[in-house]
Amino acid sequence: MLRFPVKKIRKQFKLLLLLVLLTSAVWFTYLHINQGKTIKLHFNYGKGTFTPTRQNNLGVGKRALKLVKLTPKWHPSYFGQANLHVFEDWCGSSVAQLRKNLHFPLYPHTRTTVKKLAVAPKWKNYGLRIFGFLHPYRDGDFQFSVSSDDNSEFWLSPDESPLNARLLVYVGQLGTEWTAPGEFGKFRSQSSKSVHLISSRRYYFEILHKQDDKGSDHVEVGWRPFLPGLKYEVVDSAYISLYTDESNLKMNSVDHIPQTLASHVRLPEDSRLHGADMLKPDPRDTFYTPMIDPSRLENVLPACLYSPTYVVKDFPIARYQGLQFVYLSFVYPNDFTRLTHMERENKCFYRESPIYLEKFGFYKYMKMDEEEDDRPFFFPNPDDFLEEEEMVDTEDEAEIVGTQAPKKPSRPSQSSHTSKPPHQHSRPGPTPADRGKSSLSALASRARQILSNSAHSTILHENSKLTGGKKDKKEENKIYITRPRPAKEREKEREREQRRERREDRASRHPREVFPGVFLYQTGKTTKLVNLGAKGRVVGGVTGGRSLISAPQLWPNPPTKPGKATPHNGSVNEIVQKPAKPNQTDNDQETNRSNPDPEPEPEPEPEEGEMSDYSYEEVEARPGWAEESINWQRTFSVNPMDFELLRSDWNDLRCNVSGNLQLAESEVVDVLAQYMEKLNERNGGIYTLLRIINVEKRRDSARGNRYLVELELMERGRSVLRLSEYIYLLLHRGRSPVRPGATAWSTAYAKPLLCQPVMLQWRRDVMVHFVVPVKNQARWVQQFISDMENLHRQTKDDNFSIIIVDFESEDMDVEQALRDSSVPRYEYLRREGNFERSAGLQIGVDTIEDSHSIVFLCDLHIHFPLNILESIRKHCVEGRLAFAPIVMRLSCGSSPLEPDGYWEVNGFGLFGIYKSDFDKIGGMNTEEFKDRWGGEDWELLDRVLQNGLEVERLRLRNFFHYYHSKRGMWNAQNKKTGAS
């Protein structure tokens, strides 16, 4: 019988142990060298939306693409840049549309480089592919985000191999999504989970961006250490490098181009989801974890009185003035109740007006890295102008404006081409100390004066040469766009002055109005005049950044290259104006600009071999003419724009697509750190914070902030529990703390105190009664009952009932439908006569016997989220809080799975309140609103506030009001009968 050699093993134990260690070291060394093939870090940032699939017959000439497996040799000289491939002349706004391009990804129009991961070419209908290596500046966990207009994707590999790149973050999939520059938190898909990076390694990355012909084109990638409260910073040149050097390669050399999953992935056509972020899962929706033992929460925090300063008890409120005393709460984490998918048409979330955004976009938030002097002429550097009292020479005027000096000066009052701009979108340059008294408006006025003198003096000079017989003849009215010369190129222009004089003499035989409407820019480029009306026909007006500036609207457009298309339909090349008569006044000239002239006089042609002084741009460029150059390498700087910080907690009745106010992460972490410390101090350190489910804050700057905290905790490392409590952070404790021996003077102006508010606890098992009045709405009544059955089936919550007040419905037996349903409790009440909403609600509430239960005044056409019962209970506190959730009204043809619509920010008809409080304020106003409805909710709100209650106002996720018309509803049949 064989025996195991235990004694020999004991004697040679040290040798065996050394052998095992050596073997392990060799094995881990092998894995480290071949980590790109053997160790694949798990990146779960694709959100399950993209399915990596290989495609056949892609590329030019049906050439099958093969994924690159070998990475080119990297060189330290590659630092500071990334490869940029441009695919022009391709419409659409989604990355999926870019992948349909015949030449993608091997044959771009342009191969170049970019110095940072923030690009804004200021062009239209193009796609970008940026790739290279990322070099972290430290070891640790990072978080990435991408911002763009329109769609974009950011892919990252766990190593230097392009083959392992995975989708990390993205802006949209449908082409309707976009962000403002630096807006890194608009969509859920923009921010990644934590990514562990090592500074000694490089990581392959890839950016795909698609831009259509609208909006402010940009794409930028931000990163930050994975720590709360830190802002994203754009990935700069110090942390990127080229994938390979393409400067010496021909365009048909494509073997070096990486072909990754980013260039092969496709969205299945039948699985495209709706663009609403609210539809994506959120832990708030199904947070049914068992509650923590209430005894564990006793004496965790000191008790304090809860008396917010914004309560208006016994304050006289005028009719419907209560809307002004309703405040919004802040929410963390982001619940994505902002209707970003509706902002294609409605941009009221942003502070700028829609008209401003259509004309100028978001470029004012971006500082171009290589165009620091790209400022509109009307807001220039003050050093470029003379003082008010100094004389302006006519030659200097000609040099500033870019035309010949006039022979006859005209008065500044003759010009009507300038007006005070409504907004200031470009930052003026610094004013010297000795010119401190000169204001920006004075400089702008001086610029307008110079412009007026030059333009109209030229007009008068040319018109004076006309003969009497030619005065009645219409001359072509030309519109020009010009830019002032920079100082470094003025000498070159002066050398061409003699040739210009000869051309002017030839052109004098065909007089024309040179500057009927002009706006100037400083760009560091050569000054040139562009004729916009060579064809003499009207094709249509121009909107957006390249629109013509006329007398009533002389605000200059953002500094862009001439000829660039605007974010809207139309082109600057299509503008044609009617010529002005020689004896016309300025007002007549401005009026005639909107009238076409079908027969303009032709312009004199330049001599053969000579460059024309003016470049006449057509709708389509003529062969052989120089085309507009696009700076694909244009990068920019931008600060992370948190537009949520610009919002206030006033009840915003203006914008119906904005979501709940967002609470700062740093504030949440600070408050919860204090609370968890107190909780573990009270219970012996048995709790561990797993997740922050929900934090809601009601701000009171004068006294203190109230928080509703909902946490997922682990007790003793075994059971998972739920904590949901109100806590109070006292900022000024003049008389609030309840402490023995403490006085108001001894505690005033002390540091903030985290305490437990007295009489502010919500009940977990309180009964909720849904009261609904109905009349002849069989299909909607049946849908309402079905939704209540589903709510009970999903939540297993028996502590609710439905009360239906029926006004003689004839289209169904409502009582029988309730009997056949599986709802836990119901009450059926029948009332004769016409439909009265106020009376119906009051009748339903009167049947409730328990005054310590919650009444929810409801509508019939509502889709309820599964957490509706918890939401009502949490935000209703007897004697303290009432709840008015904001419902989303679905548009015609929309459903809860495709929720297009808007938030009903004005309506308070859906209202939760304890019955004792409802009776205290007098119930519904059944006398004034007896035979009508509309306004009864605002009147009820006035009385609720006057009785000292707070009204909690929040947008609820997946809380919808179905679309329906008023035709055939309620009393329509009775009115028709009475009329007959």
Helices and strands as residue ranges (DSSP letters): H 6-11, H 13-33, H 35-38, G 60-62, G 76-78, E 82-88, H 95-99, E 110-114, E 118-119, E 126-134, E 140-149, E 152-156, G 162-164, E 166-171, G 188-190, E 195-197, E 203-211, E 218-225, E 233-234, G 237-239, E 240-241, H 261-264, G 269-271, G 277-279, G 294-297, E 303-304, G 321-325, E 330-332, G 340-342, H 354-360, G 363-365, E 367-368, G 382-384, H 394-401, G 412-414, G 433-435, H 440-463, E 480-481, G 487-489, H 490-495, H 497-507, E 529-531, G 544-546, G 572-574, H 586-592, E 614-616, E 636-637, G 643-646, E 661-662, H 665-683, E 687-698, E 704-715, E 719-730, H 744-747, E 753-757, E 768-774, H 778-795, E 800-806, H 814-820, E 826-830, H 837-846, E 854-857, E 862-863, H 868-874, E 881-883, E 886-890, E 901-903, E 911-914, H 915-920, H 936-946, E 950-952, E 955-961, H 972-979
